[in-house]
Amino acid sequence: MDKPLNLLVSDIMGPFSQDPQGFQYLLTICNHVSTYSIVYPLKSGLAALAAITHQSSQLRISPKALWTENAREFVSVSLTVALSKIGIGFHPSLPYLPQENGEAKRLNRTLGNMAVAMLSESSIPDHFWKFAYALAVTTTKIDPPPWVLQQF
């Protein structure tokens, strides 16, 4: 799992205050090797399946494994079946041990700190949280890792 895109770690944040489009949750996906991260706003926690399969279809290289916490949004037969159809192994953490998904939790904390600072400093209402998180994840990846540049 030492190559880019072999292992993705993921977590769900929320519920946040509902924004005008109805989004309340945020799915974070992070590449274990490069720490390249993306965020998806979700209307419900159970919409993670669609976001994960969409992200997997957008990648040129299919990930080998997805590591998540053992939350009900992730631990479902439909997610396991969908991931196995596209060749991705699913590895939830053990129940009641969220520290096993520490990489995703750390990403969430970093993005959360950045988003809260942006919202408070700019006096923008809290329901614009998804834009603050999108900007936060963008600023963490301004300098892409070398393997991304080699593909183009």
C-alpha positions as CSV (number, residue, x, y, z in Angstrom):
1,M,0.0,0.0,0.0
2,D,3.0,2.3,-0.5
3,K,2.0,3.5,-4.0
4,P,-0.3,6.5,-4.6
5,L,-4.0,5.6,-4.7
6,N,-3.5,2.1,-3.3
7,L,-5.1,3.1,0.0
8,L,-7.8,5.7,0.5
9,V,-8.9,6.8,4.0
10,S,-12.3,8.3,4.5
11,D,-14.6,9.8,7.1
12,I,-17.9,11.7,7.4
13,M,-18.3,14.9,9.3
14,G,-21.5,16.4,10.5
15,P,-24.3,17.2,10.8
16,F,-23.6,20.8,10.1
17,S,-26.2,23.6,9.9
18,Q,-28.2,22.9,6.7
19,D,-27.1,25.0,3.8
20,P,-29.5,26.5,1.1
21,Q,-29.0,23.4,-1.1
22,G,-29.8,21.0,1.8
23,F,-26.3,19.7,2.5
24,Q,-25.6,18.8,6.1
25,Y,-22.6,16.3,6.0
26,L,-19.2,16.3,4.5
27,L,-17.3,13.2,3.2
28,T,-13.5,13.5,3.3
29,I,-11.3,11.1,1.2
30,C,-7.6,11.2,1.6
31,N,-4.9,9.3,-0.3
32,H,-2.7,7.6,2.3
33,V,0.6,8.0,0.5
34,S,0.4,11.5,-1.0
35,T,-2.2,13.0,1.5
36,Y,-4.0,14.5,-1.5
37,S,-7.5,15.0,-0.2
38,I,-11.0,15.8,-1.5
39,V,-14.3,16.7,0.1
40,Y,-17.9,15.9,-0.9
41,P,-20.9,17.7,0.6
42,L,-23.7,15.3,1.3
43,K,-27.4,15.8,2.0
44,S,-27.4,12.8,4.3
45,G,-24.8,10.5,5.8
46,L,-26.1,7.6,3.8
47,A,-25.2,9.3,0.5
48,A,-21.6,8.4,1.1
49,L,-22.0,5.3,-1.2
50,A,-22.8,7.4,-4.2
51,A,-19.9,9.8,-3.5
52,I,-17.4,7.1,-3.0
53,T,-18.4,5.2,-6.2
54,H,-18.4,8.5,-8.1
55,Q,-14.9,9.3,-6.9
56,S,-13.6,5.8,-7.8
57,S,-15.0,6.2,-11.3
58,Q,-13.2,9.5,-11.8
59,L,-9.7,8.1,-11.0
60,R,-7.4,6.8,-13.7
61,I,-6.0,4.2,-11.3
62,S,-8.5,2.2,-9.2
63,P,-7.6,2.2,-5.5
64,K,-6.9,-1.2,-3.9
65,A,-8.5,-0.4,-0.5
66,L,-10.7,2.0,1.3
67,W,-10.2,2.4,5.1
68,T,-13.1,3.9,7.1
69,E,-14.4,4.0,10.6
70,N,-17.1,1.5,11.5
71,A,-20.0,3.9,11.2
72,R,-23.4,3.0,9.9
73,E,-22.8,5.2,6.9
74,F,-20.0,3.0,5.7
75,V,-20.8,-0.4,7.1
76,S,-23.5,-1.6,4.7
77,V,-23.9,-4.5,2.3
78,S,-24.6,-2.1,-0.6
79,L,-21.3,-0.3,-0.1
80,T,-19.3,-3.5,0.3
81,V,-20.9,-4.9,-2.9
82,A,-20.4,-1.7,-4.9
83,L,-16.8,-1.5,-3.9
84,S,-16.1,-5.2,-4.7
85,K,-17.6,-4.7,-8.1
86,I,-15.1,-2.1,-9.0
87,G,-12.2,-4.0,-7.3
88,I,-11.8,-2.0,-4.1
89,G,-11.3,-3.8,-0.8
90,F,-13.2,-2.4,2.1
91,H,-11.6,-2.2,5.6
92,P,-13.7,-0.6,8.4
93,S,-12.0,0.0,11.7
94,L,-12.9,-2.1,14.7
95,P,-16.1,-1.1,16.5
96,Y,-15.6,1.6,19.2
97,L,-12.0,2.3,18.1
98,P,-12.1,5.5,16.0
99,Q,-8.4,6.0,16.6
100,E,-7.8,3.3,14.0
101,N,-9.0,5.8,11.4
102,G,-6.7,8.5,12.8
103,E,-5.4,9.7,9.5
104,A,-8.9,10.7,8.4
105,K,-9.7,12.1,11.8
106,R,-6.6,14.3,11.7
107,L,-7.6,15.6,8.2
108,N,-11.1,16.4,9.5
109,R,-9.6,18.4,12.4
110,T,-7.2,20.3,10.2
111,L,-9.9,21.2,7.7
112,G,-12.3,22.0,10.5
113,N,-9.8,24.4,12.1
114,M,-9.2,26.1,8.8
115,A,-12.9,26.4,7.9
116,V,-13.9,27.8,11.3
117,A,-11.1,30.4,11.0
118,M,-12.2,31.4,7.5
119,L,-15.8,31.7,8.5
120,S,-15.2,33.7,11.7
121,E,-12.6,36.0,10.1
122,S,-14.8,36.8,7.1
123,S,-18.0,37.2,9.1
124,I,-19.7,34.8,6.6
125,P,-22.8,33.0,7.9
126,D,-22.2,29.4,9.2
127,H,-24.4,27.9,6.5
128,F,-21.6,28.6,4.0
129,W,-19.5,25.8,5.7
130,K,-19.2,23.7,2.6
131,F,-17.4,26.5,0.7
132,A,-15.1,27.0,3.6
133,Y,-14.2,23.3,3.7
134,A,-13.7,23.3,-0.1
135,L,-11.3,26.2,0.2
136,A,-9.5,24.6,3.1
137,V,-8.9,21.3,1.2
138,T,-7.8,23.3,-1.8
139,T,-5.2,25.3,0.2
140,T,-3.8,22.0,1.6
141,K,-3.1,20.7,-1.9
142,I,-1.8,23.8,-3.7
143,D,1.6,22.1,-4.2
144,P,0.7,18.6,-5.6
145,P,3.0,15.7,-5.0
146,P,5.5,14.8,-7.7
147,W,3.6,11.6,-8.8
148,V,0.6,13.8,-9.8
149,L,2.8,16.0,-12.0
150,Q,4.4,12.9,-13.7
151,Q,1.0,11.8,-15.1
152,F,0.7,14.9,-17.3
